[in-house]
Amino acid sequence: MKHLIGSLTVIETKYTSGRFLAGLESIECYEENIMWFMNNKMKELGLLNLTSIACSSFQISMNMKTLNMPNLKTMESTNPNNSKVEVYIQSESTDFCMTIHEVKMFMDIETADVDHLFSKYCKPDITETLCKKAAEGCVEIYGNVEIGPYTDVAVMKDVEVIYGSLTIKETKLKNFDFLKKLKYIAQMQYKPAISVQDNPNLVNITFPVLKRIRSETTESVVFKRNNNSTMSFCFELRQALELTEWAPTFDDLSCGELEYE
């Protein structure tokens, strides 16, 4: 079967993998959902060829160790009240991890809600373009990035993705123009995706091309003890990154609270 029209529910089976549906390329379930629950022996999802989903939500909660769903390209919400597909992925296994490719795959899909990807990263192979620390030629960085007073920010000019947090602390920077190509920041732990602290010269906090961030915490973007003029960008940044809850915060105040200061 390559195309499924209708909802998909897989629950309380004894399968060890979802590869019995490995040939599936698209699912169109109208206002219904995709749900995989309580398949306690299932170690991977294994939807190897799935490229397209048109459903209201995609919910996976099992004892799996890997996702193994590498080719998803599009997600279309069929919920008239929500433009994004609710994506919920978690595992009871402490060994569960998602590859950086899979996380970026969801980040690339603008209509996928990425707030509920409960996973750690599978350890990737480091290459010339995938680095553990910022360096010349790095396009993706696996790990947290800290920009400090002695950092050569030129090494960040080609970086497009940070699989971790971005911290900018105690610098003399006036803006973030050095992050010329940064599109995504995906922090899978309970930490802010962006933390900007103690930068007295900072006057512009817009990011040139940043599209999305992802973090476990509602305080996903944090500014503290910077130039006060940066606070005027609060709503602009919130809208640009489609942030919810409290983010961003400036000295522990949300955008709404800043209006009354």
C-alpha positions as a printed NumPy array, in Angstrom:
array([[ 0.   ,  0.   ,  0.   ],
       [ 1.392,  3.378, -1.039],
       [-1.493,  5.744, -0.308],
       [-3.897,  5.681,  2.616],
       [-7.078,  7.748,  2.641],
       [-8.462,  7.612,  6.158],
       [-7.173,  7.708,  9.715],
       [-4.441,  5.368, 10.944],
       [-4.448,  3.884, 14.452],
       [-1.961,  1.25 , 15.601],
       [-2.532,  0.271, 19.224],
       [-1.537, -2.571, 21.57 ],
       [ 0.115, -4.72 , 18.915],
       [ 3.029, -7.131, 19.34 ],
       [ 4.935, -5.83 , 16.336],
       [ 8.586, -4.868, 16.885],
       [ 8.575, -2.42 , 13.969],
       [ 6.148, -0.444, 11.862],
       [ 7.893, -1.575,  8.699],
       [ 4.838, -3.553,  7.672],
       [ 3.779, -0.101,  6.401],
       [ 7.213,  0.781,  4.999],
       [ 5.779,  1.147,  1.491],
       [ 3.347,  3.837,  2.598],
       [ 4.08 ,  7.169,  0.882],
       [ 1.119,  9.359,  1.836],
       [-1.68 ,  9.518,  4.394],
       [-4.764, 11.679,  3.995],
       [-7.06 , 11.374,  6.987],
       [-9.294, 14.428,  6.661],
       [-9.993, 15.772, 10.168],
       [-8.855, 12.563, 11.844],
       [-5.465, 11.571, 13.283],
       [-2.502,  9.262, 13.004],
       [-1.998,  7.502, 16.333],
       [ 0.482,  4.833, 17.458],
       [ 0.022,  3.996, 21.156],
       [ 0.943,  1.242, 23.619],
       [ 2.852, -0.948, 21.194],
       [ 5.238, -2.019, 23.923],
       [ 7.425, -4.281, 21.779],
       [ 7.86 , -1.794, 18.957],
       [11.451, -0.508, 18.793],
       [11.074,  1.732, 15.753],
       [ 8.343,  3.43 , 13.771],
       [ 9.976,  2.5  , 10.468],
       [ 7.82 ,  4.482,  8.018],
       [10.729,  4.62 ,  5.608],
       [ 8.964,  6.003,  2.535],
       [ 6.326,  8.264,  4.052],
       [ 6.636, 11.674,  2.404],
       [ 3.244, 13.338,  2.84 ],
       [ 0.704, 13.67 ,  5.682],
       [-2.628, 15.521,  5.531],
       [-4.185, 15.049,  8.976],
       [-5.009, 17.044, 12.085],
       [-2.36 , 15.375, 14.257],
       [ 0.513, 12.873, 14.225],
       [ 0.833, 11.2  , 17.628],
       [ 3.439,  8.569, 18.508],
       [ 3.854,  7.223, 22.051],
       [ 5.561,  3.834, 22.345],
       [ 8.589,  2.072, 23.782],
       [10.665,  2.692, 20.661],
       [14.378,  3.41 , 20.517],
       [14.451,  5.064, 17.091],
       [11.985,  6.819, 14.834],
       [13.429,  5.813, 11.468],
       [11.182,  8.023,  9.36 ],
       [13.669,  9.876,  7.143],
       [11.718, 11.096,  4.129],
       [ 8.775, 13.203,  5.293],
       [ 8.482, 16.32 ,  3.119],
       [ 5.031, 17.848,  3.659],
       [ 2.392, 18.052,  6.373],
       [-0.997, 19.665,  5.778],
       [-3.379, 20.363,  8.624],
       [-6.959, 19.235,  8.103],
       [-8.077, 20.938, 11.298],
       [-9.987, 24.092, 10.293],
       [-9.01 , 25.71 , 13.598],
       [-5.275, 25.041, 13.391],
       [-2.979, 25.728, 10.453],
       [-0.34 , 23.355, 11.823],
       [-0.331, 19.592, 12.25 ],
       [ 0.05 , 18.713, 15.923],
       [ 3.142, 16.511, 16.12 ],
       [ 3.564, 14.568, 19.362],
       [ 6.452, 12.104, 19.595],
       [ 7.671, 10.455, 22.775],
       [ 8.969,  7.106, 23.997],
       [ 9.052,  5.363, 27.343],
       [12.55 ,  4.14 , 26.516],
       [15.419,  6.223, 27.897],
       [17.417,  5.119, 24.839],
       [15.053,  6.816, 22.404],
       [16.717,  9.337, 20.117],
       [15.977, 11.192, 16.922],
       [18.627, 11.862, 14.311],
       [19.571, 15.418, 13.493],
       [18.22 , 14.727, 10.005],
       [14.804, 13.831, 11.439],
       [14.682, 16.925, 13.655],
       [15.67 , 19.17 , 10.75 ],
       [13.074, 17.387,  8.61 ],
       [10.307, 18.549, 10.978],
       [11.842, 22.033, 11.3  ],
       [11.818, 22.342,  7.498],
       [ 8.079, 21.672,  7.395],
       [ 6.556, 25.017,  8.354],
       [ 3.154, 23.447,  8.999],
       [ 4.528, 20.971, 11.579],
       [ 4.212, 21.903, 15.256],
       [ 7.612, 20.938, 16.69 ],
       [ 6.998, 21.826, 20.35 ],
       [ 6.277, 18.242, 21.388],
       [ 9.24 , 16.275, 20.081],
       [10.33 , 14.619, 23.317],
       [13.663, 13.074, 22.469],
       [17.398, 13.388, 22.716],
       [19.655, 13.492, 19.682],
       [21.197, 10.327, 18.312],
       [24.946, 10.914, 18.238],
       [25.844, 11.911, 14.666],
       [29.033, 11.414, 12.698],
       [31.041, 14.637, 12.706],
       [32.113, 15.87 ,  9.261],
       [33.714, 18.96 ,  7.733],
       [30.331, 20.699,  7.588],
       [28.741, 19.157, 10.703],
       [30.842, 20.344, 13.629],
       [30.839, 20.095, 17.407],
       [32.274, 23.608, 17.713],
       [32.007, 26.619, 15.468],
       [34.808, 26.731, 12.907],
       [35.435, 27.853,  9.347],
       [33.257, 25.891,  6.928],
       [30.718, 24.632,  9.493],
       [27.153, 24.553,  8.164],
       [25.58 , 22.706, 11.1  ],
       [26.697, 22.547, 14.735],
       [25.872, 19.618, 17.011],
       [26.01 , 21.04 , 20.519],
       [25.594, 24.343, 22.306],
       [27.179, 27.489, 20.871],
       [28.427, 30.287, 23.114],
       [29.463, 33.635, 21.685],
       [31.627, 35.492, 24.191],
       [33.845, 38.592, 24.321],
       [36.73 , 36.84 , 22.579],
       [34.793, 34.842, 19.986],
       [35.681, 35.331, 16.335],
       [32.11 , 35.668, 15.067],
       [33.288, 35.249, 11.466],
       [33.306, 31.472, 11.979],
       [29.502, 31.586, 12.22 ],
       [28.952, 33.047,  8.756],
       [28.019, 29.737,  7.09 ],
       [26.135, 28.127, 10.   ],
       [22.538, 27.267,  9.109],
       [21.476, 24.992, 11.984],
       [22.402, 24.688, 15.662],
       [21.361, 21.413, 17.297],
       [21.518, 22.848, 20.798],
       [21.38 , 26.345, 22.309],
       [22.779, 29.684, 21.187],
       [24.175, 31.864, 23.985],
       [25.483, 35.376, 23.346],
       [27.088, 36.746, 26.484],
       [29.22 , 39.701, 27.564],
       [30.059, 40.901, 24.064],
       [30.338, 44.31 , 22.412],
       [28.074, 43.262, 19.553],
       [25.568, 45.794, 18.231],
       [23.471, 43.321, 16.211],
       [23.205, 39.714, 15.006],
       [24.202, 40.363, 11.406],
       [27.087, 37.883, 11.738],
       [24.494, 35.051, 11.823],
       [23.96 , 35.504,  8.099],
       [22.599, 32.054,  7.29 ],
       [21.267, 30.735, 10.605],
       [17.788, 29.281,  9.938],
       [17.093, 26.884, 12.81 ],
       [17.99 , 26.382, 16.458],
       [16.709, 23.117, 17.934],
       [17.316, 22.522, 21.636],
       [15.932, 19.142, 22.738],
       [16.573, 19.653, 26.464],
       [14.828, 21.827, 29.038],
       [16.91 , 24.895, 28.245],
       [16.315, 28.107, 26.3  ],
       [17.123, 27.848, 22.614],
       [18.445, 31.432, 22.682],
       [19.996, 33.223, 25.658],
       [21.368, 36.749, 25.267],
       [22.911, 38.326, 28.362],
       [25.047, 41.305, 29.366],
       [25.573, 42.902, 25.964],
       [25.431, 46.675, 26.654],
       [26.032, 47.744, 23.032],
       [23.311, 45.572, 21.533],
       [20.69 , 47.735, 19.783],
       [19.178, 45.414, 17.155],
       [18.137, 41.837, 17.958],
       [16.536, 40.8  , 14.67 ],
       [18.082, 37.724, 13.063],
       [18.8  , 37.947,  9.318],
       [17.133, 34.668,  8.243],
       [16.216, 32.745, 11.422],
       [12.932, 30.899, 10.749],
       [12.262, 28.63 , 13.718],
       [13.486, 27.657, 17.138],
       [12.575, 24.688, 19.294],
       [12.95 , 24.196, 23.051],
       [11.434, 22.142, 25.875],
       [10.872, 25.22 , 28.048],
       [ 8.227, 27.903, 27.543],
       [10.968, 30.488, 28.179],
       [12.66 , 29.51 , 24.955],
       [14.179, 32.929, 24.148],
       [15.705, 34.889, 27.023],
       [17.257, 38.37 , 27.097],
       [18.833, 39.7  , 30.294],
       [20.779, 42.836, 31.182],
       [21.251, 44.08 , 27.638],
       [20.755, 47.544, 26.208],
       [17.201, 48.597, 27.092],
       [16.494, 49.581, 23.488],
       [16.336, 45.886, 22.549],
       [13.036, 45.547, 24.403],
       [11.253, 47.423, 21.627],
       [11.813, 44.392, 19.359],
       [ 9.849, 42.023, 21.605],
       [ 6.652, 41.64 , 19.585],
       [ 8.529, 41.725, 16.273],
       [10.732, 38.819, 17.368],
       [ 7.779, 36.927, 18.773],
       [ 5.901, 37.207, 15.508],
       [ 8.907, 36.384, 13.324],
       [ 9.617, 33.138, 15.194],
       [ 5.952, 32.328, 15.912],
       [ 6.695, 32.091, 19.621],
       [ 4.057, 31.197, 22.192],
       [ 3.634, 31.272, 25.958],
       [ 6.125, 33.683, 27.583],
       [ 8.796, 33.903, 24.93 ],
       [10.651, 36.051, 24.398],
       [11.364, 37.5  , 27.819],
       [13.381, 40.6  , 28.66 ],
       [14.681, 40.717, 32.234],
       [11.991, 38.155, 33.145],
       [ 9.172, 40.186, 31.562],
       [ 7.049, 39.025, 28.633],
       [ 6.083, 41.279, 25.731],
       [ 2.703, 42.002, 27.302],
       [ 4.24 , 42.859, 30.66 ],
       [ 6.749, 45.209, 29.024],
       [ 3.88 , 47.304, 27.688],
       [ 2.877, 48.181, 31.244],
       [ 6.375, 48.99 , 32.476]])
